[in-house]
Amino acid sequence: MRTYDLAPLYRATVGFDQMADLMDRVLSDNSGAQTYPPYNIEKTADDAWSIEIAVAGFTDEELSVEQRENALVVSARKADDDKGRTYLHRGIATRAFERRFHLADHVRVEAARHVNGMLIVELKREVPEALKPRRIAIGAPSDTVEHETA
């Protein structure tokens, strides 16, 4: 149950909609939060991350990694090849899933690889030159220019 009202934040700020949406998502009830498949998020550099997702039992063709605007969507759908098999115990979960990760601005997917049952997605933040801070030189006051009057 959420007890915080974010309405004052929405009406008192301009341009911070994403921050308010993020807070709203975090504070919302996560009782139905998805836990499959398990994953790790690792910071590999100041502006780089790696997401490792346990995808045992899936092939490269059954996995899908997409970047849609500010979201990373990882999904898998297992081909139905269990016909004619009888399991005495089935402990490896190969059910279909879709896992979404919200990405910050200017974060893009660098690469994805599938190694030893782990899907590794590498992310990097690349801020455009126009948005990077730049230093402004402070010059001496210019000489006073007198205007001629006619």
N, CA, C and O of each residue as an XYZ file, in Angstrom:
600
protein
N       0.846     -1.182      0.000
C       0.000      0.000      0.000
C       0.883      1.233      0.000
O       1.793      1.354      0.820
N       0.612      2.151     -0.924
C       1.409      3.356     -1.031
C       0.755      4.471     -0.233
O      -0.457      4.674     -0.308
N       1.571      5.196      0.535
C       1.032      6.269      1.358
C       1.550      7.632      0.938
O       1.274      8.630      1.603
N       2.300      7.689     -0.162
C       2.871      8.950     -0.614
C       2.085      9.494     -1.801
O       1.757      8.755     -2.730
N       1.784     10.790     -1.764
C       1.110     11.442     -2.875
C       2.130     12.315     -3.586
O       2.665     13.253     -2.995
N       2.404     12.014     -4.850
C       3.409     12.747     -5.605
C       2.828     13.907     -6.405
O       3.549     14.542     -7.176
N       1.550     14.192     -6.239
C       0.925     15.283     -6.995
C       1.624     16.629     -6.779
O       1.808     17.360     -7.753
N       2.024     16.997     -5.550
C       2.729     18.274     -5.394
C       4.043     18.332     -6.176
O       4.445     19.400     -6.638
N       4.700     17.200     -6.321
C       5.941     17.162     -7.085
C       5.677     17.448     -8.560
O       6.450     18.155     -9.207
N       4.590     16.902     -9.088
C       4.252     17.121    -10.489
C       3.930     18.589    -10.767
O       4.315     19.114    -11.812
N       3.239     19.249     -9.860
C       2.817     20.620    -10.152
C       3.848     21.664     -9.749
O       3.716     22.833    -10.113
N       4.878     21.260     -8.997
C       5.880     22.228     -8.548
C       7.169     22.145     -9.341
O       8.081     22.937     -9.102
N       7.277     21.217    -10.275
C       8.500     21.080    -11.056
C       8.171     21.024    -12.532
O       7.074     20.631    -12.930
N       9.128     21.418    -13.322
C       8.978     21.363    -14.768
C      10.179     20.605    -15.312
O      11.319     20.947    -14.999
N       9.939     19.596    -16.110
C      11.022     18.853    -16.729
C      11.548     17.703    -15.900
O      12.518     17.062    -16.305
N      10.953     17.415    -14.760
C      11.400     16.314    -13.918
C      10.387     15.172    -13.937
O      10.289     14.411    -12.975
N       9.647     15.054    -15.014
C       8.609     14.032    -15.106
C       9.183     12.624    -14.964
O       8.587     11.768    -14.311
N      10.343     12.388    -15.579
C      10.932     11.054    -15.506
C      11.311     10.700    -14.080
O      11.152      9.555    -13.658
N      11.815     11.683    -13.334
C      12.190     11.438    -11.937
C      10.943     11.104    -11.118
O      10.967     10.191    -10.292
N       9.877     11.828    -11.341
C       8.643     11.571    -10.608
C       8.064     10.214    -10.990
O       7.562      9.493    -10.127
N       8.127      9.859    -12.267
C       7.647      8.544    -12.694
C       8.467      7.431    -12.053
O       7.921      6.409    -11.638
N       9.772      7.634    -11.974
C      10.640      6.650    -11.349
C      10.295      6.477     -9.871
O      10.208      5.353     -9.378
N      10.099      7.589     -9.169
C       9.726      7.518     -7.754
C       8.376      6.830     -7.596
O       8.182      6.032     -6.678
N       7.449      7.140     -8.492
C       6.129      6.526     -8.432
C       6.224      5.011     -8.623
O       5.545      4.250     -7.934
N       7.077      4.576     -9.569
C       7.271      3.151     -9.806
C       7.899      2.460     -8.600
O       7.486      1.362     -8.226
N       8.893      3.099     -7.996
C       9.585      2.513     -6.849
C       8.660      2.418     -5.649
O       8.691      1.426     -4.921
N       7.846      3.425     -5.434
C       6.976      3.452     -4.271
C       5.692      2.649     -4.454
O       4.954      2.429     -3.493
N       5.422      2.214     -5.676
C       4.190      1.462     -5.902
C       4.319      0.055     -5.325
O       5.416     -0.412     -5.020
N       3.197     -0.595     -5.188
C       3.158     -1.938     -4.610
C       3.795     -2.930     -5.571
O       3.338     -3.081     -6.704
N       4.854     -3.609     -5.123
C       5.553     -4.569     -5.959
C       5.263     -6.007     -5.539
O       6.116     -6.880     -5.703
N       4.085     -6.262     -5.006
C       3.788     -7.618     -4.546
C       3.769     -8.600     -5.705
O       4.032     -9.785     -5.500
N       3.471     -8.152     -6.900
C       3.474     -9.020     -8.071
C       4.746     -8.889     -8.875
O       4.744     -9.140    -10.080
N       5.836     -8.501     -8.231
C       7.095     -8.291     -8.934
C       7.599     -9.591     -9.539
O       7.485    -10.662     -8.942
N       8.146     -9.476    -10.710
C       8.650    -10.623    -11.439
C       9.995    -11.065    -10.846
O      10.862    -10.230    -10.589
N      10.169    -12.362    -10.633
C      11.419    -12.868    -10.077
C      12.125    -13.830    -11.022
O      13.236    -14.269    -10.726
N      11.515    -14.165    -12.141
C      12.126    -15.078    -13.095
C      12.396    -14.348    -14.385
O      11.515    -13.630    -14.859
N      13.520    -14.483    -14.961
C      14.714    -15.202    -14.514
C      15.559    -14.329    -13.582
O      15.449    -13.103    -13.614
N      16.391    -14.948    -12.762
C      17.253    -14.152    -11.882
C      18.305    -13.394    -12.697
O      18.715    -13.839    -13.770
N      18.732    -12.246    -12.172
C      19.706    -11.429    -12.899
C      20.591    -10.657    -11.927
O      20.257    -10.484    -10.755
N      21.729    -10.200    -12.444
C      22.657     -9.313    -11.729
C      22.862     -8.075    -12.570
O      22.833     -8.135    -13.799
N      23.071     -6.946    -11.905
C      23.465     -5.722    -12.592
C      24.795     -5.303    -11.990
O      24.905     -5.110    -10.779
N      25.808     -5.162    -12.845
C      27.155     -4.843    -12.394
C      27.619     -3.539    -13.031
O      27.430     -3.324    -14.228
N      28.225     -2.676    -12.230
C      28.816     -1.452    -12.760
C      30.249     -1.785    -13.158
O      31.065     -2.145    -12.309
N      30.555     -1.667    -14.441
C      31.874     -2.053    -14.939
C      32.810     -0.865    -15.132
O      34.025     -1.049    -15.210
N      32.274      0.338    -15.210
C      33.062      1.572    -15.334
C      32.162      2.721    -14.894
O      31.007      2.503    -14.528
N      32.690      3.952    -14.930
C      31.887      5.105    -14.509
C      30.610      5.239    -15.332
O      29.560      5.582    -14.789
N      30.686      4.977    -16.623
C      29.534      5.112    -17.507
C      29.217      3.815    -18.240
O      28.781      3.849    -19.391
N      29.432      2.667    -17.588
C      29.172      1.380    -18.230
C      28.640      0.385    -17.202
O      29.047      0.387    -16.040
N      27.718     -0.468    -17.660
C      27.100     -1.470    -16.812
C      26.980     -2.771    -17.586
O      27.080     -2.801    -18.812
N      26.766     -3.838    -16.843
C      26.549     -5.150    -17.437
C      25.376     -5.806    -16.715
O      25.342     -5.848    -15.485
N      24.424     -6.313    -17.478
C      23.295     -7.047    -16.912
C      23.500     -8.506    -17.281
O      23.623     -8.845    -18.458
N      23.535     -9.366    -16.272
C      23.704    -10.805    -16.475
C      22.393    -11.491    -16.086
O      21.923    -11.358    -14.956
N      21.811    -12.224    -17.035
C      20.528    -12.880    -16.808
C      20.712    -14.385    -16.977
O      21.254    -14.840    -17.984
N      20.260    -15.153    -15.991
C      20.361    -16.609    -16.051
C      19.299    -17.146    -17.004
O      18.103    -17.064    -16.725
N      19.745    -17.694    -18.126
C      18.828    -18.183    -19.156
C      19.164    -19.631    -19.531
O      19.191    -19.984    -20.710
N      19.418    -20.455    -18.524
C      19.746    -21.860    -18.781
C      18.620    -22.527    -19.547
O      17.444    -22.335    -19.238
N      18.987    -23.310    -20.543
C      18.001    -24.047    -21.316
C      17.523    -23.342    -22.569
O      16.792    -23.937    -23.361
N      17.916    -22.077    -22.776
C      17.510    -21.338    -23.973
C      18.669    -21.247    -24.953
O      19.825    -21.130    -24.548
N      18.358    -21.300    -26.238
C      19.373    -21.113    -27.276
C      19.385    -19.649    -27.700
O      18.498    -18.881    -27.329
N      20.392    -19.269    -28.476
C      20.493    -17.896    -28.970
C      19.263    -17.497    -29.786
O      18.806    -16.357    -29.717
N      18.735    -18.445    -30.558
C      17.585    -18.157    -31.419
C      16.308    -17.936    -30.615
O      15.388    -17.271    -31.091
N      16.240    -18.481    -29.413
C      15.045    -18.355    -28.581
C      15.059    -17.095    -27.718
O      14.053    -16.760    -27.092
N      16.200    -16.392    -27.683
C      16.340    -15.166    -26.885
C      16.206    -13.942    -27.763
O      16.578    -13.966    -28.936
N      15.675    -12.873    -27.197
C      15.532    -11.613    -27.918
C      15.926    -10.464    -26.990
O      15.474    -10.395    -25.847
N      16.777     -9.562    -27.495
C      17.197     -8.379    -26.747
C      16.887     -7.175    -27.622
O      17.388     -7.074    -28.742
N      16.062     -6.258    -27.116
C      15.668     -5.062    -27.870
C      15.798     -3.825    -27.003
O      15.533     -3.862    -25.801
N      16.210     -2.730    -27.623
C      16.201     -1.439    -26.937
C      15.124     -0.599    -27.595
O      15.178     -0.323    -28.793
N      14.147     -0.198    -26.798
C      13.040      0.636    -27.266
C      13.058      1.916    -26.459
O      12.737      1.907    -25.271
N      13.429      3.015    -27.090
C      13.553      4.312    -26.436
C      14.385      4.167    -25.169
O      15.577      3.876    -25.265
N      13.810      4.358    -23.988
C      14.567      4.268    -22.739
C      14.295      2.962    -22.003
O      14.315      2.925    -20.773
N      14.044      1.907    -22.740
C      13.781      0.615    -22.115
C      14.567     -0.479    -22.819
O      14.710     -0.481    -24.042
N      15.068     -1.403    -22.022
C      15.707     -2.606    -22.533
C      14.734     -3.746    -22.281
O      14.312     -3.965    -21.146
N      14.377     -4.472    -23.328
C      13.421     -5.565    -23.218
C      14.130     -6.860    -23.603
O      14.585     -7.026    -24.734
N      14.212     -7.769    -22.639
C      14.807     -9.082    -22.872
C      13.679    -10.102    -22.758
O      12.963    -10.135    -21.757
N      13.525    -10.934    -23.790
C      12.448    -11.920    -23.758
C      12.956    -13.246    -24.313
O      13.967    -13.305    -25.013
N      12.234    -14.295    -23.982
C      12.570    -15.629    -24.473
C      11.310    -16.445    -24.614
O      10.382    -16.335    -23.813
N      11.291    -17.259    -25.635
C      10.178    -18.165    -25.865
C      10.790    -19.492    -26.301
O      11.472    -19.568    -27.322
N      10.540    -20.526    -25.521
C      11.110    -21.847    -25.770
C      10.328    -22.546    -26.871
O       9.098    -22.581    -26.854
N      11.065    -23.101    -27.827
C      10.428    -23.902    -28.866
C       9.873    -25.168    -28.219
O      10.490    -25.732    -27.315
N       8.725    -25.601    -28.679
C       8.061    -26.768    -28.068
C       8.678    -28.052    -28.624
O       8.173    -28.626    -29.588
N       9.783    -28.498    -28.002
C      10.449    -29.704    -28.463
C      10.410    -30.821    -27.416
O      11.213    -31.753    -27.458
N       9.463    -30.714    -26.475
C       9.350    -31.709    -25.409
C       8.393    -32.850    -25.756
O       8.125    -33.704    -24.910
N       7.886    -32.878    -26.955
C       6.950    -33.938    -27.336
C       7.685    -35.270    -27.354
O       8.784    -35.375    -27.898
N       7.083    -36.270    -26.765
C       7.683    -37.589    -26.731
C       8.638    -37.786    -25.567
O       9.208    -38.867    -25.422
N       8.831    -36.763    -24.726
C       9.712    -36.876    -23.569
C       8.879    -37.058    -22.308
O       7.811    -36.464    -22.158
N       9.387    -37.888    -21.407
C       8.741    -38.082    -20.117
C       9.749    -37.732    -19.040
O      10.778    -38.394    -18.903
N       9.454    -36.688    -18.275
C      10.359    -36.238    -17.217
C       9.968    -36.882    -15.891
O       8.787    -36.926    -15.547
N      10.939    -37.375    -15.156
C      10.706    -37.827    -13.793
C      10.795    -36.653    -12.839
O      10.094    -36.603    -11.828
N      11.661    -35.712    -13.166
C      11.772    -34.443    -12.414
C      12.179    -33.371    -13.405
O      13.090    -33.577    -14.207
N      11.517    -32.234    -13.356
C      11.848    -31.135    -14.254
C      12.130    -29.900    -13.399
O      11.202    -29.216    -12.967
N      13.408    -29.616    -13.156
C      13.800    -28.516    -12.282
C      14.351    -27.309    -13.017
O      14.517    -26.246    -12.419
N      14.639    -27.454    -14.312
C      15.156    -26.325    -15.089
C      13.970    -25.614    -15.717
O      13.280    -26.159    -16.579
N      13.750    -24.385    -15.268
C      12.611    -23.608    -15.775
C      12.959    -23.047    -17.151
O      13.953    -22.340    -17.314
N      12.139    -23.368    -18.118
C      12.332    -22.832    -19.470
C      11.043    -22.173    -19.946
O      10.708    -22.212    -21.130
N      10.333    -21.571    -19.007
C       9.085    -20.910    -19.396
C       9.401    -19.572    -20.067
O      10.447    -18.969    -19.827
N       8.497    -19.140    -20.887
C       8.669    -17.871    -21.595
C       8.691    -16.726    -20.590
O       8.029    -16.782    -19.554
N       9.460    -15.688    -20.906
C       9.515    -14.518    -20.032
C       9.758    -13.269    -20.855
O      10.201    -13.329    -22.002
N       9.459    -12.139    -20.240
C       9.821    -10.826    -20.779
C      10.231     -9.971    -19.594
O       9.428     -9.727    -18.693
N      11.446     -9.525    -19.590
C      12.000     -8.722    -18.495
C      12.335     -7.343    -19.070
O      13.005     -7.232    -20.097
N      11.858     -6.294    -18.389
C      12.094     -4.917    -18.835
C      12.987     -4.196    -17.840
O      12.826     -4.329    -16.626
N      13.930     -3.429    -18.375
C      14.800     -2.584    -17.575
C      14.660     -1.161    -18.091
O      14.792     -0.921    -19.291
N      14.393     -0.213    -17.197
C      14.293      1.194    -17.580
C      15.700      1.767    -17.637
O      16.453      1.665    -16.669
N      16.059      2.371    -18.769
C      17.395      2.924    -18.966
C      17.365      4.436    -18.829
O      16.394      5.085    -19.218
N      18.430      4.991    -18.277
C      18.560      6.442    -18.170
C      18.802      7.033    -19.561
O      19.087      6.309    -20.515
N      18.684      8.335    -19.659
C      18.933      9.011    -20.931
C      20.356      8.747    -21.400
O      21.286      8.691    -20.596
N      20.514      8.586    -22.701
C      21.805      8.419    -23.373
C      22.501      7.105    -23.036
O      23.692      6.959    -23.308
N      21.783      6.143    -22.446
C      22.354      4.817    -22.206
C      21.916      3.936    -23.366
O      20.735      3.874    -23.705
N      22.887      3.253    -23.971
C      22.546      2.385    -25.095
C      23.197      1.021    -24.920
O      24.167      0.871    -24.177
N      22.654      0.041    -25.607
C      23.177     -1.313    -25.548
C      24.401     -1.391    -26.450
O      24.327     -1.085    -27.640
N      25.523     -1.800    -25.877
C      26.767     -1.957    -26.632
C      26.834     -3.335    -27.284
O      27.172     -3.455    -28.461
N      26.511     -4.372    -26.514
C      26.623     -5.742    -27.020
C      25.799     -6.681    -26.154
O      25.432     -6.351    -25.026
N      25.519     -7.849    -26.697
C      24.847     -8.907    -25.942
C      25.481    -10.224    -26.361
O      25.732    -10.461    -27.543
N      25.735    -11.078    -25.373
C      26.306    -12.386    -25.676
C      25.724    -13.434    -24.729
O      25.308    -13.128    -23.612
N      25.707    -14.663    -25.205
C      25.137    -15.787    -24.462
C      26.267    -16.766    -24.180
O      26.762    -17.431    -25.090
N      26.680    -16.853    -22.898
C      27.824    -17.679    -22.521
C      27.453    -18.529    -21.314
O      27.041    -18.007    -20.278
N      27.602    -19.843    -21.456
C      27.383    -20.778    -20.349
C      26.052    -20.573    -19.623
O      26.012    -20.577    -18.393
N      24.988    -20.399    -20.360
C      23.665    -20.252    -19.749
C      23.382    -18.868    -19.192
O      22.349    -18.658    -18.556
N      24.281    -17.922    -19.422
C      24.090    -16.539    -18.961
C      23.998    -15.624    -20.176
O      24.835    -15.698    -21.077
N      22.990    -14.768    -20.203
C      22.880    -13.734    -21.222
C      23.496    -12.479    -20.622
O      23.039    -12.000    -19.584
N      24.517    -11.950    -21.257
C      25.225    -10.769    -20.749
C      24.967     -9.620    -21.704
O      25.316     -9.692    -22.882
N      24.350     -8.551    -21.194
C      24.040     -7.361    -21.985
C      24.891     -6.221    -21.444
O      24.805     -5.878    -20.265
N      25.709     -5.637    -22.307
C      26.595     -4.544    -21.910
C      25.982     -3.211    -22.305
O      25.544     -3.024    -23.441
N      25.956     -2.288    -21.351
C      25.356     -0.974    -21.556
C      26.408      0.111    -21.363
O      27.356     -0.060    -20.597
N      26.234      1.223    -22.062
C      27.170      2.340    -21.929
C      26.422      3.653    -22.089
O      25.541      3.780    -22.939
N      26.784      4.630    -21.262
C      26.209      5.968    -21.380
C      27.113      6.791    -22.276
O      28.312      6.915    -22.026
N      26.526      7.349    -23.319
C      27.254      8.215    -24.245
C      26.508      9.544    -24.347
O      25.516      9.665    -25.066
N      27.002     10.527    -23.620
C      26.371     11.845    -23.619
C      26.861     12.595    -24.855
O      28.069     12.681    -25.080
N      25.946     13.140    -25.660
C      26.359     13.900    -26.846
C      27.196     15.113    -26.457
O      27.031     15.673    -25.373
N      28.093     15.510    -27.351
C      28.983     16.656    -27.094
C      28.196     17.909    -26.737
O      28.617     18.691    -25.884
N      27.052     18.099    -27.390
C      26.269     19.312    -27.151
C      25.744     19.378    -25.718
O      25.461     20.467    -25.218
N      25.610     18.228    -25.048
C      25.073     18.212    -23.693
C      26.147     18.144    -22.610
O      25.843     18.262    -21.423
N      27.402     17.954    -23.018
C      28.480     17.900    -22.037
C      28.777     19.304    -21.528
O      28.644     20.275    -22.273
N      29.177     19.417    -20.270
C      29.516     20.734    -19.749
C      30.734     21.296    -20.473
O      31.655     20.562    -20.830
N      30.722     22.596    -20.680
C      31.881     23.229    -21.303
C      32.272     24.442    -20.488
O      31.420     25.115    -19.908
N      33.535     24.713    -20.449
C      34.067     25.814    -19.666
C      34.026     27.089    -20.503
O      34.428     27.090    -21.667
N      33.545     28.157    -19.912
C      33.452     29.453    -20.579
C      34.583     30.320    -20.049
O      34.697     30.545    -18.844
N      35.413     30.800    -20.957
C      36.528     31.658    -20.556
C      35.995     33.033    -20.180
O      35.116     33.582    -20.844
N      36.539     33.567    -19.114
C      36.149     34.906    -18.670
C      37.233     35.852    -19.150
O      38.393     35.752    -18.750
N      36.836     36.763    -20.008
C      37.809     37.683    -20.590
C      37.819     39.013    -19.848
O      36.956     39.294    -19.016
N      38.828     39.823    -20.178
C      38.935     41.165    -19.604
C      37.865     42.045    -20.226
O      37.428     41.805    -21.351
N      37.445     43.065    -19.488
C      36.434     43.967    -20.076
C      36.989     44.618    -21.337
O      38.150     45.025    -21.387
N      36.148     44.704    -22.337
C      36.602     45.309    -23.598
C      36.719     46.817    -23.435
O      36.082     47.417    -22.569
N      37.546     47.417    -24.285
C      37.710     48.874    -24.240
C      36.386     49.537    -24.523
O      35.579     49.038    -25.308
N      36.173     50.648    -23.888
C      34.937     51.390    -24.074
C      34.926     51.998    -25.464
O      35.881     52.657    -25.875
N      33.864     51.777    -26.162
C      33.738     52.312    -27.516
C      32.779     53.486    -27.432
O      31.649     53.366    -26.957
N      33.263     54.618    -27.906
C      32.400     55.803    -27.926
C      31.751     55.899    -29.279
O      32.387     55.713    -30.317
N      30.480     56.189    -29.247
C      29.740     56.316    -30.499
C      29.798     57.769    -30.944
O      29.647     58.698    -30.151
N      30.022     57.929    -32.239
C      30.020     59.294    -32.781
C      28.590     59.722    -33.016
O      27.752     58.952    -33.484
N      28.338     60.966    -32.679
C      27.003     61.496    -32.929
C      27.053     62.401    -34.128
O      28.018     63.146    -34.297
N      26.069     62.360    -34.945
C      26.066     63.138    -36.173
C      25.573     64.529    -35.937
O      25.504     65.327    -36.871
